[in-house]
Amino acid sequence: MSAYIYTRTHTHTHTHTYTLTHAYIAIGRILGMARDKSNNIYSAIKRARGRGVLLILAIWCIWFNGIAKSAQQTKLIMDDSPAHLFRKKLLENGLGLTPPMGWNSWNHFQCNIEEKLIRETADAMVSTGLSVLGYEYINLDDCWAEQNRDSQGNLVAKASTFPSGIKALADYVHSKGLKLGIYSDAGTQTCSRQMPGSLGYEEQDAKTFASWGVDYLKYDNCNDNGISPKQRYPVMAKALLNSGRPIFFSLCEWGQEDPATWAMSIGNSWRTTGDISDKWDSMTSRADLNDKWASYAGPGGWNDPDMLEVGNGGMTTKEYRSHFSIWALAKAPLLIGCDIRSMDNVTRALLSNKEVIAVNQDKLGIQGKKIKKDGDLEVWGGPLSGNRVAVVLWNRGSSQAKITAYWSDIGLNSRTAVDARDLWAHSTKTLVKGKISASVAPHDCKMYVLSPK
């Protein structure tokens, strides 16, 4: 059976079902339904001619297994609601068709930011070769603005730390072939309470950001005046669309009101968890919390388990390798959180793994999931374009252990032979059948792409 459309339940200590919704999303993307303005399943079937009877049969089965319910759940297709029409406008901007990649200031610097740091980070993004790998956003987090607005109600860059202003900074970042991101809050103040939030100023602030040349907005959730995020976040989303500039909209709602279920209609990514910290337990818990919402992610809108901690020093190299692998498989935003100006060669190698990045940026855009768990030993996997499958064997325990992913776990026919590419060893085993196994060190992982022959 094609790895794209498998639907199965595993009878292990952990049970996982690839839902019809998830399968439908996969098939829809394969057939290009997201690009079909009519959103008509019959035209999709027509275009499927020559691509295999299996796809058509799968669509037919899903049609009779609650297609309307699946469409309503994901809000991706067959929906003429205002939310869907708004979503179409977002997709027309061409933003977030793959998960965003870049850098954010918060994890390492928090409020200790200034324009020299941002310029040097942009320089380092280019000089280290990260930019050519797809890392393109240079994102300011909290504390970039003065505590009070000016007499016209505008946000103003803090004179002591950003004396040249944000427009000049954006121009510099753009001159490097990169994009500038900025931060605000859907409340009266930001989380640091050191600058104003945008609640009540959404249109004005969106126009300000656009006039400065901002490309990305991280929008936090503090000091909300008791108003639901479902009311506050759409206001900024509309303001950004009205601003005249395509701006990636990152909702930092912390997963409190299950934004995966509603944020796809208004934004390009949404936090599914609270803030990450540079610790093993924090990283693994974010991975698990994010995994719950896998079926809601896709081109144009991504689950966000928070920024990368790779290189900040609180975890081992093995733990950082696991961190980066799981974030890549889960189609999470890859936003570096360390000081790339001074990162060591190990950190640079982890963040520069082209093959792991390619899994994250795969055009099929289906989030990989935890598919089997046996104590601390886990198998994560998900489909990729070209009938391939990505697999992570993850040892969350304290001792070396053998982990096996059987073809039945990951939706491959038991007789299928694959080439198994080890993405960290950069080696390939040919004509592997039935299973992939490895002895994995504590807190480490093995990551593969399986290509059926």
C-alpha positions as semicolon CSV with decimal commas, in nm:
position;residue;x (nm);y (nm);z (nm)
1;M;0,000;0,000;0,000
2;S;0,118;0,350;-0,076
3;A;0,284;0,520;0,217
4;Y;0,080;0,828;0,134
5;I;-0,258;0,693;0,228
6;Y;-0,218;0,426;0,489
7;T;-0,475;0,409;0,764
8;R;-0,405;0,163;1,039
9;T;-0,417;0,099;1,412
10;H;-0,117;-0,051;1,591
11;T;-0,166;-0,303;1,869
12;H;0,140;-0,213;2,072
13;T;0,172;-0,039;2,406
14;H;0,097;0,280;2,215
15;T;-0,194;0,294;1,972
16;H;-0,206;0,540;1,686
17;T;-0,452;0,572;1,400
18;Y;-0,381;0,754;1,076
19;T;-0,721;0,916;1,041
20;L;-0,927;0,950;0,728
21;T;-0,881;1,323;0,761
22;H;-0,503;1,284;0,750
23;A;-0,527;1,049;0,455
24;Y;-0,758;1,288;0,275
25;I;-0,518;1,577;0,324
26;A;-0,237;1,365;0,181
27;I;-0,432;1,266;-0,127
28;G;-0,562;1,617;-0,179
29;R;-0,211;1,752;-0,184
30;I;-0,087;1,479;-0,414
31;L;-0,358;1,560;-0,665
32;G;-0,303;1,933;-0,637
33;M;-0,648;2,008;-0,497
34;A;-0,510;2,305;-0,306
35;R;-0,437;2,462;-0,643
36;D;-0,775;2,372;-0,793
37;K;-0,985;2,687;-0,771
38;S;-1,306;2,489;-0,802
39;N;-1,211;2,266;-0,507
40;N;-1,405;1,998;-0,693
41;I;-1,334;1,635;-0,611
42;Y;-1,446;1,524;-0,957
43;S;-1,190;1,744;-1,128
44;A;-0,932;1,604;-0,889
45;I;-1,024;1,251;-0,992
46;K;-1,006;1,350;-1,356
47;R;-0,656;1,487;-1,305
48;A;-0,565;1,165;-1,126
49;R;-0,593;0,962;-1,446
50;G;-0,266;0,789;-1,508
51;R;-0,154;0,832;-1,148
52;G;-0,284;0,498;-1,035
53;V;-0,618;0,336;-0,957
54;L;-0,519;0,323;-0,590
55;L;-0,547;0,697;-0,548
56;I;-0,892;0,708;-0,706
57;L;-1,013;0,418;-0,495
58;A;-0,877;0,587;-0,185
59;I;-1,061;0,909;-0,266
60;W;-1,378;0,709;-0,332
61;C;-1,350;0,530;0,003
62;I;-1,286;0,848;0,191
63;W;-1,580;1,014;0,017
64;F;-1,808;0,749;0,166
65;N;-1,640;0,761;0,506
66;G;-1,732;1,111;0,609
67;I;-1,563;1,345;0,366
68;A;-1,778;1,636;0,479
69;K;-1,677;1,580;0,840
70;S;-1,310;1,563;0,746
71;A;-1,334;1,878;0,540
72;Q;-1,505;2,061;0,823
73;Q;-1,236;1,948;1,068
74;T;-0,943;2,066;0,863
75;K;-1,110;2,364;0,694
76;L;-0,889;2,297;0,395
77;I;-1,144;2,221;0,127
78;M;-1,510;2,235;0,025
79;D;-1,594;2,522;0,257
80;D;-1,740;2,854;0,145
81;S;-1,740;2,998;0,496
82;P;-1,579;3,337;0,568
83;A;-1,298;3,151;0,744
84;H;-1,225;2,949;0,431
85;L;-1,233;3,254;0,205
86;F;-0,998;3,430;0,444
87;R;-0,771;3,127;0,435
88;K;-0,763;3,138;0,056
89;K;-0,639;3,497;0,073
90;L;-0,361;3,388;0,307
91;L;-0,256;3,110;0,071
92;E;-0,259;3,349;-0,222
93;N;0,020;3,539;-0,046
94;G;0,236;3,230;-0,096
95;L;0,353;3,233;0,266
96;G;0,425;2,924;0,472
97;L;0,386;2,669;0,195
98;T;0,667;2,493;0,380
99;P;0,755;2,552;0,747
100;P;0,944;2,877;0,806
101;M;1,317;2,866;0,868
102;G;1,529;3,132;1,031
103;W;1,642;3,270;1,366
104;N;1,471;3,428;1,666
105;S;1,635;3,634;1,938
106;W;1,441;3,519;2,246
107;N;1,585;3,182;2,351
108;H;1,940;3,309;2,383
109;F;1,915;3,686;2,427
110;Q;1,565;3,747;2,566
111;C;1,540;4,126;2,617
112;N;1,910;4,191;2,559
113;I;1,883;4,282;2,193
114;E;2,004;4,577;1,988
115;E;2,051;4,658;1,623
116;K;2,422;4,569;1,608
117;L;2,336;4,215;1,720
118;I;2,065;4,183;1,457
119;R;2,290;4,308;1,178
120;E;2,570;4,074;1,284
121;T;2,327;3,784;1,300
122;A;2,214;3,857;0,946
123;D;2,580;3,865;0,841
124;A;2,642;3,532;1,016
125;M;2,337;3,372;0,856
126;V;2,503;3,434;0,522
127;S;2,868;3,369;0,612
128;T;2,794;3,034;0,782
129;G;2,604;2,909;0,479
130;L;2,278;2,878;0,672
131;S;2,094;3,114;0,440
132;V;2,151;2,898;0,133
133;L;1,999;2,605;0,323
134;G;1,670;2,793;0,360
135;Y;1,713;2,984;0,686
136;E;1,578;3,322;0,580
137;Y;1,400;3,498;0,867
138;I;1,585;3,719;1,116
139;N;1,324;3,769;1,387
140;L;1,323;4,021;1,669
141;D;1,135;3,907;1,976
142;D;1,012;4,114;2,273
143;C;1,168;4,442;2,396
144;W;1,252;4,617;2,069
145;A;1,017;4,916;2,119
146;E;0,982;5,210;2,353
147;Q;0,745;5,156;2,644
148;N;0,503;5,419;2,514
149;R;0,362;5,498;2,172
150;D;0,429;5,832;2,007
151;S;0,177;6,118;1,995
152;Q;0,010;5,962;1,688
153;G;-0,024;5,627;1,860
154;N;0,252;5,457;1,663
155;L;0,496;5,199;1,794
156;V;0,847;5,343;1,811
157;A;1,176;5,154;1,807
158;K;1,371;5,192;2,131
159;A;1,616;5,475;2,071
160;S;1,883;5,334;2,303
161;T;1,904;4,997;2,128
162;F;1,766;5,054;1,777
163;P;1,870;5,413;1,703
164;S;1,849;5,366;1,325
165;G;1,491;5,241;1,347
166;I;1,330;4,924;1,218
167;K;1,298;5,041;0,856
168;A;1,675;5,081;0,825
169;L;1,726;4,745;0,994
170;A;1,483;4,577;0,755
171;D;1,663;4,735;0,461
172;Y;1,993;4,593;0,586
173;V;1,849;4,246;0,639
174;H;1,687;4,255;0,295
175;S;2,020;4,356;0,141
176;K;2,155;4,021;0,260
177;G;1,878;3,834;0,081
178;L;1,701;3,767;0,411
179;K;1,369;3,868;0,570
180;L;1,298;4,059;0,890
181;G;1,052;3,943;1,153
182;I;0,913;4,143;1,443
183;Y;0,717;4,079;1,761
184;S;0,401;4,214;1,918
185;D;0,127;4,092;2,149
186;A;-0,250;4,050;2,129
187;G;-0,281;4,239;2,456
188;T;-0,228;4,579;2,612
189;Q;0,140;4,508;2,677
190;T;0,386;4,246;2,564
191;C;0,489;3,964;2,797
192;S;0,793;4,156;2,922
193;R;0,572;4,459;2,997
194;Q;0,850;4,667;2,845
195;M;0,659;4,772;2,534
196;P;0,297;4,817;2,424
197;G;0,088;4,538;2,282
198;S;-0,125;4,577;1,972
199;L;-0,471;4,517;2,122
200;G;-0,689;4,796;1,986
201;Y;-0,413;4,914;1,750
202;E;-0,411;4,623;1,507
203;E;-0,473;4,816;1,183
204;Q;-0,231;5,091;1,278
205;D;0,045;4,852;1,382
206;A;0,002;4,629;1,078
207;K;0,039;4,931;0,850
208;T;0,345;5,039;1,049
209;F;0,505;4,696;1,013
210;A;0,431;4,693;0,640
211;S;0,577;5,043;0,594
212;W;0,897;4,928;0,763
213;G;0,930;4,626;0,535
214;V;0,856;4,362;0,799
215;D;0,806;4,009;0,664
216;Y;0,700;3,809;0,972
217;L;0,501;3,881;1,287
218;K;0,519;3,673;1,602
219;Y;0,207;3,763;1,800
220;D;0,208;3,676;2,170
221;N;-0,077;3,627;2,417
222;C;-0,009;3,825;2,738
223;N;-0,217;4,094;2,912
224;D;-0,528;4,009;2,714
225;N;-0,795;4,198;2,914
226;G;-0,984;3,873;2,954
227;I;-1,072;3,853;2,584
228;S;-1,058;3,515;2,412
229;P;-0,773;3,461;2,164
230;K;-1,038;3,351;1,916
231;Q;-1,157;3,712;1,919
232;R;-0,819;3,887;1,939
233;Y;-0,609;3,703;1,682
234;P;-0,842;3,734;1,380
235;V;-0,836;4,113;1,415
236;M;-0,461;4,124;1,356
237;A;-0,488;3,865;1,080
238;K;-0,728;4,088;0,888
239;A;-0,512;4,392;0,958
240;L;-0,209;4,218;0,810
241;L;-0,403;4,124;0,498
242;N;-0,510;4,488;0,467
243;S;-0,156;4,618;0,516
244;G;-0,054;4,579;0,153
245;R;0,246;4,357;0,232
246;P;0,265;3,977;0,266
247;I;0,355;3,917;0,632
248;F;0,387;3,567;0,778
249;F;0,154;3,550;1,080
250;S;0,281;3,340;1,372
251;L;0,025;3,298;1,649
252;C;0,195;3,254;1,987
253;E;-0,114;3,152;2,183
254;W;0,072;2,873;2,369
255;G;-0,189;2,611;2,277
256;Q;-0,424;2,717;2,555
257;E;-0,743;2,705;2,350
258;D;-0,635;2,441;2,100
259;P;-0,540;2,683;1,821
260;A;-0,473;2,399;1,580
261;T;-0,850;2,363;1,553
262;W;-0,914;2,723;1,451
263;A;-0,592;2,910;1,368
264;M;-0,545;2,767;1,019
265;S;-0,818;3,002;0,898
266;I;-0,622;3,308;1,012
267;G;-0,248;3,237;1,041
268;N;0,055;3,061;0,901
269;S;0,168;2,890;1,223
270;W;0,034;2,850;1,573
271;R;0,201;2,752;1,896
272;T;0,072;2,424;2,033
273;T;0,270;2,442;2,359
274;G;0,402;2,671;2,627
275;D;0,754;2,812;2,600
276;I;1,039;2,567;2,551
277;S;1,352;2,574;2,767
278;D;1,697;2,433;2,700
279;K;1,634;2,106;2,887
280;W;1,566;1,750;2,779
281;D;1,234;1,721;2,964
282;S;1,110;2,050;2,822
283;M;1,199;1,953;2,467
284;T;1,045;1,605;2,484
285;S;0,723;1,729;2,642
286;R;0,682;1,989;2,365
287;A;0,730;1,718;2,106
288;D;0,455;1,510;2,265
289;L;0,211;1,799;2,305
290;N;0,264;1,907;1,946
291;D;0,216;1,554;1,815
292;K;-0,148;1,556;1,924
293;W;-0,236;1,807;1,654
294;A;-0,051;1,658;1,357
295;S;-0,355;1,619;1,133
296;Y;-0,423;1,994;1,140
297;A;-0,093;2,103;0,984
298;G;-0,022;2,151;0,618
299;P;0,100;2,392;0,351
300;G;0,017;2,745;0,459
301;G;-0,027;2,661;0,828
302;W;0,196;2,469;1,070
303;N;0,192;2,344;1,427
304;D;0,463;2,519;1,629
305;P;0,617;2,347;1,936
306;D;0,838;2,656;1,986
307;M;1,183;2,754;1,870
308;L;1,497;2,542;1,853
309;E;1,733;2,528;2,151
310;V;2,012;2,358;1,953
311;G;2,346;2,513;2,049
312;N;2,240;2,692;2,367
313;G;2,432;2,449;2,591
314;G;2,166;2,292;2,810
315;M;2,149;1,958;2,630
316;T;2,400;1,711;2,489
317;T;2,482;1,671;2,121
318;K;2,273;1,352;2,111
319;E;1,978;1,533;2,267
320;Y;2,010;1,822;2,024
321;R;2,022;1,574;1,735
322;S;1,695;1,425;1,860
323;H;1,549;1,774;1,903
324;F;1,633;1,877;1,547
325;S;1,522;1,544;1,397
326;I;1,181;1,542;1,563
327;W;1,116;1,909;1,482
328;A;1,207;1,840;1,119
329;L;0,987;1,531;1,096
330;A;0,697;1,716;1,263
331;K;0,716;1,994;1,003
332;A;0,775;2,243;1,282
333;P;0,917;2,588;1,212
334;L;1,297;2,563;1,220
335;L;1,381;2,886;1,401
336;I;1,731;2,878;1,543
337;G;1,753;3,004;1,901
338;C;2,128;3,016;1,964
339;D;2,390;3,281;1,890
340;I;2,489;3,185;1,537
341;R;2,773;3,438;1,541
342;S;2,968;3,215;1,780
343;M;2,820;2,866;1,737
344;D;3,066;2,578;1,740
345;N;3,121;2,334;1,455
346;V;2,900;2,067;1,613
347;T;2,605;2,305;1,637
348;R;2,663;2,426;1,285
349;A;2,672;2,068;1,154
350;L;2,346;1,981;1,328
351;L;2,164;2,286;1,195
352;S;2,313;2,243;0,847
353;N;2,209;1,885;0,774
354;K;2,060;1,925;0,427
355;E;1,893;1,585;0,431
356;V;1,711;1,646;0,758
357;I;1,608;1,993;0,643
358;A;1,471;1,838;0,323
359;V;1,233;1,624;0,530
360;N;1,105;1,936;0,703
361;Q;1,065;2,122;0,374
362;D;0,917;1,833;0,176
363;K;0,652;1,959;-0,065
364;L;0,392;1,704;0,044
365;G;0,368;1,890;0,374
366;I;0,234;1,615;0,599
367;Q;0,344;1,626;0,962
368;G;0,514;1,309;1,084
369;K;0,383;1,147;1,401
370;K;0,469;0,915;1,684
371;I;0,344;0,582;1,553
372;K;0,474;0,330;1,807
373;K;0,588;0,346;2,167
374;D;0,738;0,072;2,382
375;G;0,839;0,230;2,711
376;D;1,109;0,483;2,629
377;L;1,162;0,346;2,278
378;E;0,967;0,520;2,006
379;V;0,912;0,510;1,631
380;W;0,808;0,831;1,462
381;G;0,730;0,851;1,093
382;G;0,543;1,014;0,811
383;P;0,499;1,020;0,434
384;L;0,712;1,225;0,197
385;S;0,677;1,311;-0,169
386;G;0,786;1,051;-0,421
387;N;0,628;0,762;-0,226
388;R;0,901;0,789;0,036
389;V;0,868;0,760;0,414
390;A;1,066;0,939;0,685
391;V;1,135;0,742;1,003
392;V;1,294;0,837;1,335
393;L;1,396;0,568;1,585
394;W;1,412;0,759;1,913
395;N;1,558;0,627;2,240
396;R;1,424;0,841;2,524
397;G;1,562;0,600;2,784
398;S;1,887;0,590;2,979
399;S;2,054;0,287;2,818
400;Q;2,150;0,170;2,470
401;A;1,864;-0,014;2,301
402;K;1,758;-0,169;1,972
403;I;1,457;-0,007;1,807
404;T;1,270;-0,152;1,510
405;A;1,017;-0,002;1,273
406;Y;0,825;-0,268;1,083
407;W;0,678;-0,189;0,744
408;S;0,335;-0,253;0,894
409;D;0,404;0,029;1,141
410;I;0,472;0,285;0,871
411;G;0,228;0,189;0,599
412;L;0,452;-0,003;0,363
413;N;0,361;-0,337;0,211
414;S;0,549;-0,613;0,391
415;R;0,704;-0,726;0,061
416;T;0,830;-0,381;-0,037
417;A;1,205;-0,335;-0,072
418;V;1,347;0,009;0,001
419;D;1,671;0,197;-0,004
420;A;1,719;0,321;0,354
421;R;1,909;0,647;0,373
422;D;2,058;0,727;0,715
423;L;2,032;1,106;0,732
424;W;2,291;1,153;1,007
425;A;2,546;0,893;0,895
426;H;2,490;0,993;0,530
427;S;2,495;0,630;0,422
428;T;2,249;0,408;0,236
429;K;2,143;0,046;0,279
430;T;1,990;-0,098;-0,037
431;L;1,700;-0,338;-0,082
432;V;1,595;-0,340;0,283
433;K;1,280;-0,547;0,340
434;G;1,022;-0,577;0,615
435;K;1,176;-0,358;0,883
436;I;1,447;-0,110;0,973
437;S;1,636;-0,160;1,301
438;A;1,918;0,016;1,481
439;S;2,094;0,016;1,815
440;V;2,036;0,367;1,948
441;A;2,228;0,543;2,226
442;P;2,043;0,698;2,522
443;H;1,861;1,019;2,430
444;D;1,977;0,979;2,070
445;C;1,797;0,889;1,751
446;K;1,842;0,744;1,406
447;M;1,668;0,912;1,116
448;Y;1,599;0,752;0,778
449;V;1,427;0,819;0,452
450;L;1,293;0,498;0,296
451;S;1,258;0,499;-0,082
452;P;1,061;0,204;-0,226
453;K;1,225;0,033;-0,522
